[in-house]
Amino acid sequence: MQSVIREPGRQFMHSSDIPNPFSRFTLVLSALVLMVLLQTPLAADLKPVFGLKLACPREIPALKSDDSLLQCGEDEYVRCNVRVDAKGNFAGLVPRDIVPGARLRQYAGYFSRFRFRPGTFNGKSVAQLLPVTVYLFSDRRPPIVTLPVKADGNIGSVILYRQALELNGVSLPHLSMFPSYQSTLSGIDSAGQLRYVVVSLDLNPLGRPTRISLVRTNYPDFAGQILNAANWASYRPASVATRDVAAPCYLMITFLPSMQYPTKPLILDSGDAPLTLERLAVRLLPDTLGDLALPMPRYAVNWTYPLAPKPGSWARHGIFRYRIDAFGNADFVSGGNGSAAARQFGSELGTVMRFYPAVDWRGNPTTFEGVVKVTPRDTSNVRVEFLWLD
């Protein structure tokens, strides 16, 4: 099988978009493009994906400090879907984390002030559903509003961008089953480096691999078994308006010391499968946009840490924001109700959490800023949900 290495920061559309590896001109041109792309962490050429181009805001409306939406009392992280009509007007809000009532009306009122450049399908303006996240700070500083595509036309969030494609008729390739695989890692392994194997493959409209090749690994002794497993895995092909199509994609297998080896076959047919290390260790990526891997917790047991909650730091659960550096250390940014107790808890939680850092497509560790949701389990333990892995 012919090996094809695609560029970091590249948005892929279909298998015919892959350069011909036998063309000398194409190789030279690809090398020049790669040199440019490697200078930017996210070089997004936002061409339509299977004919679909997403709507984007003309600007993000500002909020004044006395706006009712900012009067939240504690840090708040909300995920919702915004309806945009074919003319680029706000057409409704579909809540995910917002309880219907006054708070939902406040968010709807804010998004009603947005004006969008309409999305298109095959060149024709269409109504779309856009996933959006909003992070509100307890001290009423300007919120962080993230959409799939920013006002300047670049990607705002790779996660939201891929979700938006799925919400608007483009189903990306999915993994249904991955076979058992082996490793010699054990729970006492103390290395802070994420071990992985990345495989490139092309899927035909039946979801069967027509080409498989090794792209990158820092765990070469186990790359061969992953190439073999990728051939025997089961995939659901990409589809556009229910029509199955061929598409290239990537498979990343992560080896974690806290997992049991050999693994059991991973079944992912159910969309509501519990978030486990085994599930996080096997990921199918449709393109090379964003990071290759996001931060992974190293020592969490059932996502629980031995840390006593601080009374009065939050109401039902706490929302905390962290910046995770290239060494896997978590630095507290904001969270809870902004009180001294909340800041102390946030700093202490950042101390006990350790991560395998995010990794870019060149294999280099990189920084990442993300949100966690904290819920007390008892008087001496808290459960942490890493919302970037959800």
C-alpha positions in Angstrom: 0.0 0.0 0.0 1.3 3.4 -1.0 2.2 5.7 2.0 0.8 9.3 1.7 1.7 11.8 4.4 -0.6 14.7 4.5 0.1 18.2 5.9 -0.6 19.5 9.4 -3.4 22.1 9.5 -5.0 20.6 6.4 -8.8 20.3 5.8 -9.5 17.2 3.7 -12.6 16.7 1.6 -12.4 13.5 -0.4 -9.9 10.9 -1.5 -9.5 12.5 -4.9 -8.0 15.5 -3.1 -4.9 13.5 -2.2 -1.8 14.4 -4.2 -0.6 11.8 -6.7 2.6 10.4 -5.0 4.1 9.6 -8.4 4.0 13.2 -9.7 7.4 14.9 -9.2 5.8 18.3 -9.6 3.2 17.4 -7.0 5.8 16.3 -4.5 7.8 19.6 -4.9 4.6 21.6 -4.6 3.5 19.7 -1.6 6.9 20.2 0.1 6.6 24.0 -0.5 3.0 24.0 1.0 4.2 21.9 3.9 7.0 24.4 4.7 4.4 27.2 4.9 1.9 25.1 6.9 4.5 24.1 9.5 5.1 27.8 10.3 1.5 28.1 11.6 -0.2 25.9 14.2 -3.6 26.0 12.4 -3.5 26.9 8.7 -7.2 26.4 7.8 -8.0 26.6 4.1 -11.8 26.7 4.7 -13.0 25.4 1.4 -16.5 23.9 1.3 -16.5 20.3 2.7 -18.5 18.1 0.3 -20.2 21.3 -0.8 -20.9 22.6 2.7 -19.6 26.0 3.9 -20.5 27.0 7.5 -22.0 30.3 8.5 -19.8 32.7 10.5 -20.6 35.8 12.6 -19.9 39.2 11.1 -18.7 40.3 14.6 -19.2 39.2 18.2 -21.5 41.7 20.0 -19.9 43.2 23.1 -21.5 42.9 26.5 -21.5 45.7 29.1 -20.5 44.8 32.7 -24.1 45.5 33.9 -25.7 43.2 31.3 -28.0 40.7 32.9 -26.2 37.8 31.1 -23.0 38.6 33.0 -24.7 38.5 36.4 -24.0 34.8 37.0 -22.4 34.9 40.5 -19.8 32.2 39.5 -18.0 31.0 36.4 -20.4 29.5 33.9 -19.7 27.4 30.8 -22.6 26.9 28.4 -22.9 24.8 25.3 -25.8 25.4 22.9 -26.8 25.3 19.3 -27.7 28.5 17.4 -30.1 28.4 14.5 -29.1 30.7 11.6 -31.5 31.2 8.7 -30.5 31.4 5.0 -30.2 35.2 5.2 -27.8 35.1 8.2 -30.3 36.0 10.9 -30.6 34.4 14.3 -33.5 32.0 14.2 -33.5 30.3 17.6 -31.5 28.7 20.4 -31.3 25.0 21.2 -30.1 24.5 24.8 -27.7 21.9 25.9 -26.5 23.1 29.3 -29.1 25.8 29.9 -32.2 25.2 31.9 -35.3 26.6 30.2 -36.5 29.8 31.9 -35.1 33.3 32.5 -31.5 32.3 31.9 -32.3 30.7 28.5 -34.1 33.9 27.5 -31.1 35.9 28.4 -28.8 33.8 26.2 -31.4 33.9 23.4 -31.5 37.7 23.7 -27.8 37.9 23.4 -27.5 35.7 20.3 -30.4 37.6 18.7 -28.0 40.5 18.3 -25.6 38.4 16.1 -25.6 38.8 12.4 -24.0 36.1 10.3 -22.6 35.5 6.8 -25.0 32.8 5.7 -23.8 29.2 5.3 -24.0 27.6 1.9 -24.5 24.2 0.4 -23.3 23.7 -3.2 -23.2 27.5 -3.5 -26.7 28.1 -2.3 -27.5 29.9 1.0 -29.1 27.5 3.5 -30.2 27.6 7.1 -27.8 26.0 9.5 -27.4 24.9 13.1 -24.1 26.0 14.8 -22.7 24.6 18.1 -21.5 27.4 20.3 -19.8 27.6 23.7 -19.8 30.6 26.1 -17.6 31.0 29.1 -18.7 33.6 31.6 -16.5 34.9 34.4 -17.8 35.6 37.9 -16.0 39.0 37.9 -18.0 40.1 34.8 -15.0 40.4 32.5 -15.8 40.0 28.8 -17.0 36.4 28.1 -15.2 34.0 25.8 -17.7 33.2 23.0 -16.5 30.4 20.6 -18.1 29.4 17.3 -17.0 26.9 14.6 -15.8 29.7 12.3 -14.7 33.1 13.5 -15.6 36.5 12.0 -12.3 36.5 10.1 -13.2 33.3 8.3 -10.7 31.1 10.3 -11.7 28.2 12.5 -12.7 29.2 16.0 -12.7 25.7 17.4 -11.8 22.4 15.6 -14.1 20.5 17.9 -17.1 22.8 17.2 -16.2 22.9 13.5 -16.4 19.1 13.2 -19.6 19.1 15.3 -21.1 21.7 13.0 -20.4 19.6 9.9 -22.3 16.7 11.5 -25.2 18.9 12.4 -25.6 20.1 8.9 -25.7 17.0 6.7 -22.0 16.0 6.5 -21.3 12.9 8.6 -17.6 12.4 9.1 -16.0 8.9 9.1 -16.6 7.1 12.4 -15.0 4.1 14.1 -17.5 1.3 15.1 -15.1 -1.4 16.4 -11.4 -1.6 17.1 -9.7 -5.0 17.8 -7.7 -5.9 20.9 -4.0 -4.7 21.0 -1.1 -5.2 23.3 1.5 -3.1 25.2 4.2 -3.7 27.8 3.3 -0.5 29.7 2.2 -0.9 33.4 0.7 1.3 36.0 4.1 2.0 37.6 5.4 3.7 34.4 6.3 7.3 35.3 7.2 8.7 31.9 5.4 11.9 31.1 5.4 11.3 27.4 2.3 10.3 25.6 3.0 7.2 23.5 1.1 6.8 20.3 0.8 5.4 16.8 -0.8 7.5 14.0 -2.1 5.7 10.9 -3.4 7.3 7.7 -6.1 5.5 5.8 -8.6 5.9 3.0 -12.1 4.6 3.4 -14.3 3.7 0.4 -18.1 4.4 0.4 -18.6 1.0 2.1 -16.3 2.0 5.0 -13.5 -0.4 4.0 -9.9 0.7 4.0 -8.3 0.9 0.6 -5.0 2.3 1.8 -3.3 2.1 5.2 0.1 3.6 6.1 2.0 4.6 9.2 2.3 8.4 9.6 4.0 9.0 13.0 4.8 7.1 16.1 7.1 7.4 19.2 6.3 3.7 20.1 7.6 1.9 17.0 7.8 -1.6 18.6 4.0 -1.7 18.6 3.3 0.1 15.3 3.0 -3.1 13.3 0.2 -4.6 15.3 -1.8 -1.3 15.0 -1.5 -1.3 11.3 -2.9 -4.8 11.3 -5.6 -3.9 13.7 -6.6 -0.9 11.6 -7.2 -3.2 8.7 -9.5 -5.4 10.8 -11.4 -2.5 12.5 -14.9 -1.6 11.5 -15.7 1.9 10.2 -18.8 3.9 9.3 -18.0 5.8 6.1 -18.5 9.6 5.6 -21.8 10.6 4.1 -23.4 13.7 2.6 -27.2 14.0 2.8 -27.4 10.3 3.7 -25.2 9.3 0.6 -22.1 7.4 1.6 -18.8 8.7 0.1 -15.1 7.9 0.1 -12.9 9.9 2.5 -9.4 10.0 3.9 -8.9 10.0 7.7 -6.4 9.3 10.5 -6.5 6.8 13.3 -4.6 7.6 16.5 -4.0 4.9 19.1 -2.7 6.1 22.5 -0.9 3.7 25.0 -1.6 4.6 28.6 0.1 2.8 31.6 -3.1 2.8 33.6 -5.0 0.7 31.0 -5.0 -3.1 31.1 -3.3 -4.9 28.2 -4.1 -6.7 26.0 -7.2 -4.5 25.6 -10.6 -5.8 24.9 -12.1 -5.1 21.5 -13.6 -1.6 21.6 -17.2 -1.3 20.5 -18.3 2.2 19.7 -21.7 1.7 18.0 -23.5 3.5 20.8 -23.2 7.3 20.8 -23.7 7.4 24.6 -20.9 5.0 25.4 -19.3 6.0 28.8 -16.1 8.1 28.6 -13.4 5.7 29.6 -9.6 5.7 29.1 -10.0 2.8 26.6 -12.4 4.9 24.6 -10.2 8.0 24.7 -7.1 5.9 23.6 -8.6 5.2 20.2 -9.6 8.2 18.0 -10.5 8.6 14.4 -9.7 12.0 13.0 -11.1 13.3 9.7 -8.3 15.8 9.0 -5.2 17.4 10.4 -6.7 20.6 11.8 -5.8 21.6 15.3 -3.8 19.4 17.6 -3.1 15.8 17.1 -4.0 15.0 20.7 -5.6 17.0 23.5 -4.4 16.8 27.1 -5.0 13.4 28.7 -5.2 12.9 32.5 -2.4 10.8 33.9 -3.4 9.8 37.4 -7.2 10.2 37.7 -9.0 7.1 39.0 -12.5 7.0 37.6 -12.0 10.8 37.0 -11.7 11.3 40.8 -9.1 13.2 42.8 -8.4 13.1 46.5 -9.2 16.7 47.3 -11.7 18.1 49.8 -14.3 20.5 48.3 -14.2 24.1 49.7 -17.6 25.0 51.1 -19.0 28.1 49.5 -16.8 27.9 46.4 -19.7 27.1 44.1 -23.4 26.0 44.2 -24.1 22.6 42.6 -20.9 22.1 40.7 -17.9 24.2 40.0 -16.6 25.4 36.6 -12.9 26.0 36.4 -10.6 27.0 33.6 -7.0 25.9 33.3 -4.0 26.5 31.1 -2.1 23.2 30.6 1.5 23.8 29.6 3.8 21.7 27.4 5.0 19.7 30.4 1.4 18.7 31.5 1.2 21.1 34.4 -2.2 22.8 35.0 -2.2 26.5 35.9 -5.4 27.9 37.4 -7.0 30.7 35.3 -10.4 31.2 36.9 -13.3 29.3 38.4 -16.0 28.9 41.0 -17.6 32.0 42.4 -14.4 34.0 42.4 -14.0 33.9 46.2 -10.7 33.3 48.0 -11.9 29.7 48.8 -12.7 29.1 45.2 -9.3 30.4 44.0 -7.5 28.3 46.7 -9.4 25.2 45.6 -8.7 25.9 41.9 -5.0 26.2 42.6 -4.9 23.0 44.7 -6.8 21.1 42.1 -4.3 22.3 39.5 -1.5 20.9 41.7 -2.9 17.4 42.0 -4.0 17.1 38.3 -1.3 15.9 36.0 -1.6 15.5 32.2 0.0 14.2 29.2 0.3 17.5 27.3 -1.4 18.3 24.1 0.6 17.3 21.0 0.6 19.0 17.6 0.8 17.2 14.3 4.6 17.5 14.3 4.8 15.5 17.5 5.7 18.5 19.7 4.0 19.1 23.1 2.0 22.3 23.1 0.0 24.5 25.5 -3.8 24.2 25.8 -6.5 26.1 27.7 -9.6 24.1 28.7 -12.6 23.9 31.1 -13.3 21.3 33.8 -16.5 20.6 35.7 -16.0 19.7 39.4 -18.6 17.8 41.5 -18.0 16.7 45.1 -18.2 12.9 45.6 -17.8 13.0 49.4 -16.1 15.2 51.9 -12.6 14.3 50.7 -12.9 13.6 47.0 -14.1 15.4 43.9 -15.0 14.1 40.4 -13.6 16.1 37.5 -15.1 16.1 34.0 -12.6 17.3 31.3 -15.0 19.0 29.0 -12.6 19.1 26.0 -12.7 15.3 26.0 -16.5 15.1 26.1 
